Amino acid sequence: MLSDPGDNGPPNHRRRGGAIINMRDKIIGAIGIVWGGGMLLRWLMSGPPAGIGGYQGGQTAMALLGAVMLVAGLYRFFKRPD
């Protein structure tokens, strides 16, 4: 069976599909860095959480989610290709 000349091969194939996987990792990592960093920056600039318990818990959860997204984004962006 002949393959399409525009085919990039299997996603885990080193010579053909590897560049696409690496670029996808960089894009997903950059999105995680921007969103996670933005969430943490907003939390740091807003000061201590004020209000009732549910609101304070939500702000803390948002800060934790931002930290996880930032770390995961940094890992995906800077990890070495397989």
MMTF fields as JSON, N, C-alpha, C and O atoms, coordinates in Angstrom:
{
  "mmtfVersion": "1.0.0",
  "mmtfProducer": "UNKNOWN",
  "numBonds": 327,
  "numAtoms": 328,
  "numGroups": 82,
  "numChains": 1,
  "numModels": 1,
  "chainsPerModel": [1],
  "groupsPerChain": [82],
  "chainIdList": ["A"],
  "bondAtomList": [4, 2, 8, 6, 12, 10, 16, 14, 20, 18, 24, 22, 28, 26, 32, 30, 36, 34, 40, 38, 44, 42, 48, 46, 52, 50, 56, 54, 60, 58, 64, 62, 68, 66, 72, 70, 76, 74, 80, 78, 84, 82, 88, 86, 92, 90, 96, 94, 100, 98, 104, 102, 108, 106, 112, 110, 116, 114, 120, 118, 124, 122, 128, 126, 132, 130, 136, 134, 140, 138, 144, 142, 148, 146, 152, 150, 156, 154, 160, 158, 164, 162, 168, 166, 172, 170, 176, 174, 180, 178, 184, 182, 188, 186, 192, 190, 196, 194, 200, 198, 204, 202, 208, 206, 212, 210, 216, 214, 220, 218, 224, 222, 228, 226, 232, 230, 236, 234, 240, 238, 244, 242, 248, 246, 252, 250, 256, 254, 260, 258, 264, 262, 268, 266, 272, 270, 276, 274, 280, 278, 284, 282, 288, 286, 292, 290, 296, 294, 300, 298, 304, 302, 308, 306, 312, 310, 316, 314, 320, 318, 324, 322],
  "bondOrderList": [1, 1, 1, 1, 1, 1, 1, 1, 1, 1, 1, 1, 1, 1, 1, 1, 1, 1, 1, 1, 1, 1, 1, 1, 1, 1, 1, 1, 1, 1, 1, 1, 1, 1, 1, 1, 1, 1, 1, 1, 1, 1, 1, 1, 1, 1, 1, 1, 1, 1, 1, 1, 1, 1, 1, 1, 1, 1, 1, 1, 1, 1, 1, 1, 1, 1, 1, 1, 1, 1, 1, 1, 1, 1, 1, 1, 1, 1, 1, 1, 1],
  "groupList": [{"groupName": "MET", "atomNameList": ["N", "CA", "C", "O"], "elementList": ["N", "C", "C", "O"], "formalChargeList": [0, 0, 0, 0], "bondAtomList": [1, 0, 2, 1, 3, 2], "bondOrderList": [1, 1, 2], "singleLetterCode": "M", "chemCompType": "L-PEPTIDE LINKING"}, {"groupName": "LEU", "atomNameList": ["N", "CA", "C", "O"], "elementList": ["N", "C", "C", "O"], "formalChargeList": [0, 0, 0, 0], "bondAtomList": [1, 0, 2, 1, 3, 2], "bondOrderList": [1, 1, 2], "singleLetterCode": "L", "chemCompType": "L-PEPTIDE LINKING"}, {"groupName": "SER", "atomNameList": ["N", "CA", "C", "O"], "elementList": ["N", "C", "C", "O"], "formalChargeList": [0, 0, 0, 0], "bondAtomList": [1, 0, 2, 1, 3, 2], "bondOrderList": [1, 1, 2], "singleLetterCode": "S", "chemCompType": "L-PEPTIDE LINKING"}, {"groupName": "ASP", "atomNameList": ["N", "CA", "C", "O"], "elementList": ["N", "C", "C", "O"], "formalChargeList": [0, 0, 0, 0], "bondAtomList": [1, 0, 2, 1, 3, 2], "bondOrderList": [1, 1, 2], "singleLetterCode": "D", "chemCompType": "L-PEPTIDE LINKING"}, {"groupName": "PRO", "atomNameList": ["N", "CA", "C", "O"], "elementList": ["N", "C", "C", "O"], "formalChargeList": [0, 0, 0, 0], "bondAtomList": [1, 0, 2, 1, 3, 2], "bondOrderList": [1, 1, 2], "singleLetterCode": "P", "chemCompType": "L-PEPTIDE LINKING"}, {"groupName": "GLY", "atomNameList": ["N", "CA", "C", "O"], "elementList": ["N", "C", "C", "O"], "formalChargeList": [0, 0, 0, 0], "bondAtomList": [1, 0, 2, 1, 3, 2], "bondOrderList": [1, 1, 2], "singleLetterCode": "G", "chemCompType": "PEPTIDE LINKING"}, {"groupName": "ASN", "atomNameList": ["N", "CA", "C", "O"], "elementList": ["N", "C", "C", "O"], "formalChargeList": [0, 0, 0, 0], "bondAtomList": [1, 0, 2, 1, 3, 2], "bondOrderList": [1, 1, 2], "singleLetterCode": "N", "chemCompType": "L-PEPTIDE LINKING"}, {"groupName": "HIS", "atomNameList": ["N", "CA", "C", "O"], "elementList": ["N", "C", "C", "O"], "formalChargeList": [0, 0, 0, 0], "bondAtomList": [1, 0, 2, 1, 3, 2], "bondOrderList": [1, 1, 2], "singleLetterCode": "H", "chemCompType": "L-PEPTIDE LINKING"}, {"groupName": "ARG", "atomNameList": ["N", "CA", "C", "O"], "elementList": ["N", "C", "C", "O"], "formalChargeList": [0, 0, 0, 0], "bondAtomList": [1, 0, 2, 1, 3, 2], "bondOrderList": [1, 1, 2], "singleLetterCode": "R", "chemCompType": "L-PEPTIDE LINKING"}, {"groupName": "ALA", "atomNameList": ["N", "CA", "C", "O"], "elementList": ["N", "C", "C", "O"], "formalChargeList": [0, 0, 0, 0], "bondAtomList": [1, 0, 2, 1, 3, 2], "bondOrderList": [1, 1, 2], "singleLetterCode": "A", "chemCompType": "L-PEPTIDE LINKING"}, {"groupName": "ILE", "atomNameList": ["N", "CA", "C", "O"], "elementList": ["N", "C", "C", "O"], "formalChargeList": [0, 0, 0, 0], "bondAtomList": [1, 0, 2, 1, 3, 2], "bondOrderList": [1, 1, 2], "singleLetterCode": "I", "chemCompType": "L-PEPTIDE LINKING"}, {"groupName": "LYS", "atomNameList": ["N", "CA", "C", "O"], "elementList": ["N", "C", "C", "O"], "formalChargeList": [0, 0, 0, 0], "bondAtomList": [1, 0, 2, 1, 3, 2], "bondOrderList": [1, 1, 2], "singleLetterCode": "K", "chemCompType": "L-PEPTIDE LINKING"}, {"groupName": "VAL", "atomNameList": ["N", "CA", "C", "O"], "elementList": ["N", "C", "C", "O"], "formalChargeList": [0, 0, 0, 0], "bondAtomList": [1, 0, 2, 1, 3, 2], "bondOrderList": [1, 1, 2], "singleLetterCode": "V", "chemCompType": "L-PEPTIDE LINKING"}, {"groupName": "TRP", "atomNameList": ["N", "CA", "C", "O"], "elementList": ["N", "C", "C", "O"], "formalChargeList": [0, 0, 0, 0], "bondAtomList": [1, 0, 2, 1, 3, 2], "bondOrderList": [1, 1, 2], "singleLetterCode": "W", "chemCompType": "L-PEPTIDE LINKING"}, {"groupName": "TYR", "atomNameList": ["N", "CA", "C", "O"], "elementList": ["N", "C", "C", "O"], "formalChargeList": [0, 0, 0, 0], "bondAtomList": [1, 0, 2, 1, 3, 2], "bondOrderList": [1, 1, 2], "singleLetterCode": "Y", "chemCompType": "L-PEPTIDE LINKING"}, {"groupName": "GLN", "atomNameList": ["N", "CA", "C", "O"], "elementList": ["N", "C", "C", "O"], "formalChargeList": [0, 0, 0, 0], "bondAtomList": [1, 0, 2, 1, 3, 2], "bondOrderList": [1, 1, 2], "singleLetterCode": "Q", "chemCompType": "L-PEPTIDE LINKING"}, {"groupName": "THR", "atomNameList": ["N", "CA", "C", "O"], "elementList": ["N", "C", "C", "O"], "formalChargeList": [0, 0, 0, 0], "bondAtomList": [1, 0, 2, 1, 3, 2], "bondOrderList": [1, 1, 2], "singleLetterCode": "T", "chemCompType": "L-PEPTIDE LINKING"}, {"groupName": "PHE", "atomNameList": ["N", "CA", "C", "O"], "elementList": ["N", "C", "C", "O"], "formalChargeList": [0, 0, 0, 0], "bondAtomList": [1, 0, 2, 1, 3, 2], "bondOrderList": [1, 1, 2], "singleLetterCode": "F", "chemCompType": "L-PEPTIDE LINKING"}],
  "groupTypeList": [0, 1, 2, 3, 4, 5, 3, 6, 5, 4, 4, 6, 7, 8, 8, 8, 5, 5, 9, 10, 10, 6, 0, 8, 3, 11, 10, 10, 5, 9, 10, 5, 10, 12, 13, 5, 5, 5, 0, 1, 1, 8, 13, 1, 0, 2, 5, 4, 4, 9, 5, 10, 5, 5, 14, 15, 5, 5, 15, 16, 9, 0, 9, 1, 1, 5, 9, 12, 0, 1, 12, 9, 5, 1, 14, 8, 17, 17, 11, 8, 4, 3],
  "groupIdList": [1, 2, 3, 4, 5, 6, 7, 8, 9, 10, 11, 12, 13, 14, 15, 16, 17, 18, 19, 20, 21, 22, 23, 24, 25, 26, 27, 28, 29, 30, 31, 32, 33, 34, 35, 36, 37, 38, 39, 40, 41, 42, 43, 44, 45, 46, 47, 48, 49, 50, 51, 52, 53, 54, 55, 56, 57, 58, 59, 60, 61, 62, 63, 64, 65, 66, 67, 68, 69, 70, 71, 72, 73, 74, 75, 76, 77, 78, 79, 80, 81, 82],
  "secStructList": [7, 7, 7, 7, 6, 6, 7, 7, 7, 7, 6, 6, 7, 6, 6, 6, 6, 2, 2, 2, 2, 2, 2, 2, 2, 2, 2, 2, 2, 2, 2, 2, 2, 2, 2, 2, 2, 2, 2, 2, 2, 2, 2, 2, 2, 2, 7, 1, 7, 7, 1, 1, 2, 2, 2, 2, 2, 2, 2, 2, 2, 2, 2, 2, 2, 2, 2, 2, 2, 2, 2, 2, 2, 2, 2, 2, 2, 2, 7, 7, 7, 7],
  "xCoordList": [0.846, 0.0, 0.901, 1.829, 0.633, 1.416, 0.913, -0.283, 1.848, 1.432, 1.38, 2.019, 0.635, 0.496, 1.826, 2.433, 2.312, 3.588, 3.566, 4.622, 2.413, 2.316, 2.198, 2.097, 2.211, 2.071, 3.324, 4.434, 3.166, 4.312, 4.695, 5.556, 4.11, 4.452, 3.79, 3.033, 4.085, 3.516, 4.004, 5.12, 3.183, 3.57, 4.85, 5.54, 5.188, 6.385, 7.592, 8.631, 7.468, 8.571, 9.603, 9.251, 10.867, 11.9, 12.159, 12.275, 12.251, 12.685, 11.575, 11.854, 10.345, 9.295, 8.323, 8.066, 7.776, 6.743, 7.267, 6.5, 8.546, 9.09, 9.015, 8.779, 9.208, 9.177, 7.788, 7.644, 6.77, 5.394, 5.096, 4.482, 5.519, 5.289, 6.023, 5.459, 7.264, 8.032, 7.377, 7.334, 6.868, 6.215, 4.916, 4.588, 4.175, 2.942, 3.248, 2.516, 4.318, 4.721, 5.078, 4.728, 5.76, 6.129, 4.901, 4.834, 3.939, 2.727, 1.907, 1.472, 1.691, 0.928, 1.656, 1.02, 2.979, 3.757, 3.648, 3.521, 3.698, 3.584, 2.208, 2.101, 1.166, -0.176, -0.251, -0.815, 0.312, 0.329, 1.114, 0.715, 2.234, 3.046, 2.267, 2.24, 1.636, 0.904, -0.299, -0.483, -1.123, -2.322, -1.965, -2.517, -1.06, -0.666, 0.022, -0.256, 0.922, 1.59, 0.624, 0.758, -0.344, -1.357, -2.219, -2.55, -2.58, -3.379, -2.595, -3.132, -1.324, -0.501, -0.253, -0.272, -0.023, 0.202, -1.031, -0.917, -2.198, -3.443, -3.627, -4.055, -3.307, -3.445, -2.47, -2.831, -1.241, -0.244, -0.587, -0.326, -1.163, -1.47, -2.771, -2.991, -3.624, -4.931, -4.874, -5.835, -3.794, -3.692, -4.336, -4.709, -4.463, -5.036, -6.52, -7.235, -6.981, -8.381, -9.291, -9.056, -10.307, -11.274, -12.655, -12.915, -13.515, -14.871, -15.172, -14.456, -16.248, -16.676, -15.802, -15.025, -15.923, -15.05, -15.008, -13.938, -16.149, -16.181, -15.385, -14.712, -15.459, -14.716, -13.215, -12.432, -12.815, -11.397, -10.873, -9.761, -11.665, -11.268, -11.121, -10.221, -11.997, -11.91, -10.654, -10.013, -10.305, -9.086, -7.839, -6.888, -7.851, -6.712, -6.607, -5.511, -7.743, -7.743, -7.257, -6.54, -7.639, -7.18, -5.666, -5.002, -5.115, -3.667, -2.938, -1.899, -3.481, -2.863, -2.939, -1.969, -4.078, -4.221, -3.252, -2.646, -3.101, -2.149, -0.728, 0.034, -0.361, 0.988, 1.213, 2.273, 0.219, 0.344, 0.45, 1.271, -0.374, -0.314, 1.032, 1.576, 1.565, 2.848, 3.964, 4.795, 3.992, 5.039, 4.91, 5.906, 3.682, 3.467, 3.836, 4.424, 3.495, 3.851, 5.349, 5.877, 6.037, 7.5, 8.125, 9.079, 7.593, 8.112, 7.907, 8.836, 6.687, 6.402, 7.212, 7.651, 7.412, 8.106, 9.593, 10.185, 10.213, 11.66, 12.14, 13.347, 11.232, 11.701, 12.406, 12.096, 13.353, 14.112, 13.276, 12.489, 13.449, 12.726, 13.195, 14.362, 12.277, 12.599, 13.481, 13.843],
  "yCoordList": [-1.164, 0.0, 1.239, 1.333, 2.166, 3.384, 4.415, 4.51, 5.177, 6.216, 7.565, 7.768, 8.454, 9.8, 10.541, 10.439, 11.282, 11.983, 13.039, 13.394, 13.533, 14.515, 13.882, 14.583, 12.555, 11.832, 12.008, 11.874, 12.303, 12.489, 11.214, 11.252, 10.121, 8.856, 8.712, 9.58, 7.61, 7.402, 8.471, 8.968, 8.834, 9.917, 9.657, 10.608, 8.403, 8.11, 7.747, 7.35, 7.877, 7.568, 8.686, 9.857, 8.346, 9.352, 10.284, 11.495, 9.749, 10.574, 11.418, 12.485, 10.989, 11.7, 12.439, 13.621, 11.791, 12.421, 13.112, 13.784, 12.971, 13.522, 15.032, 15.574, 15.727, 17.193, 17.703, 18.718, 17.006, 17.417, 17.236, 18.107, 16.125, 15.869, 16.908, 17.419, 17.232, 18.214, 19.587, 20.281, 19.992, 21.291, 21.304, 22.31, 20.204, 20.129, 20.244, 20.916, 19.599, 19.717, 21.157, 21.639, 21.837, 23.23, 24.132, 25.026, 23.915, 24.733, 24.487, 25.438, 23.223, 22.901, 23.421, 23.935, 23.295, 23.816, 25.327, 25.854, 26.025, 27.485, 27.919, 28.895, 27.209, 27.53, 27.328, 28.162, 26.232, 25.983, 27.039, 27.446, 27.485, 28.518, 29.831, 30.479, 30.218, 31.492, 31.45, 32.361, 30.406, 30.331, 30.153, 30.845, 29.248, 29.022, 30.238, 30.621, 30.844, 32.051, 33.2, 33.966, 33.326, 34.371, 34.17, 35.13, 32.924, 32.634, 32.948, 33.538, 32.55, 32.841, 34.343, 34.861, 35.034, 36.47, 37.198, 38.117, 36.789, 37.404, 37.145, 38.033, 35.938, 35.6, 36.413, 36.888, 36.575, 37.339, 38.824, 39.477, 39.359, 40.788, 41.135, 42.296, 40.156, 40.459, 40.604, 41.088, 40.205, 40.317, 39.118, 38.146, 39.193, 38.052, 37.871, 38.855, 36.626, 36.406, 36.951, 36.736, 37.641, 38.187, 37.631, 37.263, 37.575, 37.113, 35.851, 35.479, 35.209, 34.009, 32.824, 32.902, 31.732, 30.573, 29.97, 29.581, 29.882, 29.285, 30.088, 29.522, 31.408, 32.265, 32.137, 32.084, 32.088, 31.927, 30.576, 30.488, 29.537, 28.216, 28.183, 27.526, 28.885, 28.952, 29.664, 29.246, 30.744, 31.461, 30.613, 30.639, 29.876, 29.004, 27.878, 27.542, 27.299, 26.24, 26.777, 26.083, 28.001, 28.606, 28.792, 28.564, 29.198, 29.382, 28.042, 27.96, 27.005, 25.68, 25.155, 24.591, 25.335, 24.91, 25.672, 25.087, 26.977, 27.776, 27.286, 27.24, 26.915, 26.404, 25.083, 24.867, 24.205, 22.914, 23.126, 22.488, 24.019, 24.297, 24.894, 24.557, 25.774, 26.39, 25.351, 25.335, 24.492, 23.46, 22.473, 22.113, 22.041, 21.098, 21.742, 21.089, 23.01, 23.718, 23.859, 23.685, 24.176, 24.271, 22.927, 22.86, 21.865, 20.527, 20.185, 19.735, 20.399, 20.056, 20.914, 20.429, 22.18, 23.091, 22.784, 22.849, 22.449, 22.293, 20.842, 20.606, 19.859, 18.476, 18.138, 18.682, 17.231, 16.807, 15.863, 15.077, 15.94, 14.985, 13.56, 13.32, 12.635, 11.221, 10.659, 9.484],
  "zCoordList": [0.0, 0.0, 0.0, 0.803, -0.88, -0.988, 0.016, 0.29, 0.553, 1.5, 0.798, -0.234, 1.356, 0.842, 1.001, 2.067, -0.004, 0.139, 1.254, 1.777, 1.617, 2.689, 4.057, 5.064, 4.103, 5.366, 6.204, 5.689, 7.475, 8.361, 9.079, 9.958, 8.751, 9.379, 10.741, 11.175, 11.402, 12.731, 13.701, 13.555, 14.697, 15.597, 16.372, 16.739, 16.632, 17.422, 16.554, 17.081, 15.26, 14.355, 14.439, 14.297, 14.668, 14.929, 13.75, 13.938, 12.561, 11.435, 10.844, 10.297, 10.929, 10.205, 11.118, 10.889, 12.141, 12.949, 14.189, 14.879, 14.498, 15.731, 15.813, 16.893, 14.707, 14.724, 15.065, 15.746, 14.597, 14.882, 16.364, 16.979, 16.944, 18.364, 19.203, 20.17, 18.858, 19.612, 19.561, 20.576, 18.405, 18.287, 19.083, 19.713, 19.063, 19.844, 21.335, 22.061, 21.803, 23.208, 23.553, 24.631, 22.664, 22.922, 22.979, 23.823, 22.104, 22.093, 23.353, 24.002, 23.705, 24.914, 26.149, 27.07, 26.179, 27.293, 27.417, 28.523, 26.292, 26.318, 26.821, 27.564, 26.426, 26.912, 28.423, 29.132, 28.92, 30.357, 31.121, 32.212, 30.549, 31.191, 31.271, 32.317, 30.164, 30.135, 31.068, 31.875, 30.971, 31.817, 33.285, 34.14, 33.588, 34.979, 35.576, 36.712, 34.807, 35.285, 35.488, 36.442, 34.603, 34.747, 35.983, 36.679, 36.252, 37.443, 38.719, 39.657, 38.744, 39.919, 40.073, 41.189, 38.973, 39.033, 39.556, 40.368, 39.094, 39.572, 41.059, 41.796, 41.504, 42.916, 43.764, 44.841, 43.286, 44.037, 44.096, 45.106, 43.036, 42.986, 43.709, 44.053, 43.94, 44.534, 46.047, 46.645, 46.677, 48.121, 48.804, 48.148, 50.111, 50.833, 50.497, 50.305, 50.426, 50.096, 51.195, 52.384, 50.778, 51.726, 51.383, 50.237, 52.356, 52.105, 52.889, 53.819, 52.485, 53.197, 52.822, 51.871, 53.558, 53.42, 52.032, 51.564, 51.36, 50.027, 49.021, 48.16, 49.126, 48.218, 48.464, 47.516, 49.726, 50.059, 49.574, 49.054, 49.742, 49.254, 47.747, 47.224, 47.044, 45.583, 45.12, 44.156, 45.809, 45.439, 45.705, 44.925, 46.79, 47.092, 46.066, 45.62, 45.695, 44.68, 43.339, 42.617, 43.003, 41.754, 41.779, 40.767, 42.907, 43.014, 42.879, 42.223, 43.494, 43.375, 41.946, 41.44, 41.298, 39.91, 39.014, 38.116, 39.251, 38.485, 38.652, 37.686, 39.886, 40.136, 39.407, 38.819, 39.446, 38.757, 37.253, 36.594, 36.704, 35.267, 34.869, 33.817, 35.702, 35.398, 35.4, 34.492, 36.401, 36.482, 35.316, 34.69, 35.031, 33.92, 32.584, 31.722, 32.413, 31.181, 31.011, 29.912, 32.103, 32.034, 31.692, 30.917, 32.265, 31.973, 30.501, 29.83, 29.996, 28.599, 27.636, 26.593, 27.977, 27.064, 26.994, 25.916, 28.134, 28.174, 28.186, 28.253, 28.124, 28.157, 26.845, 25.785, 26.957, 25.782, 24.936, 25.464, 23.622, 22.771, 23.031, 23.341, 22.902, 23.135, 22.055, 22.103]
}
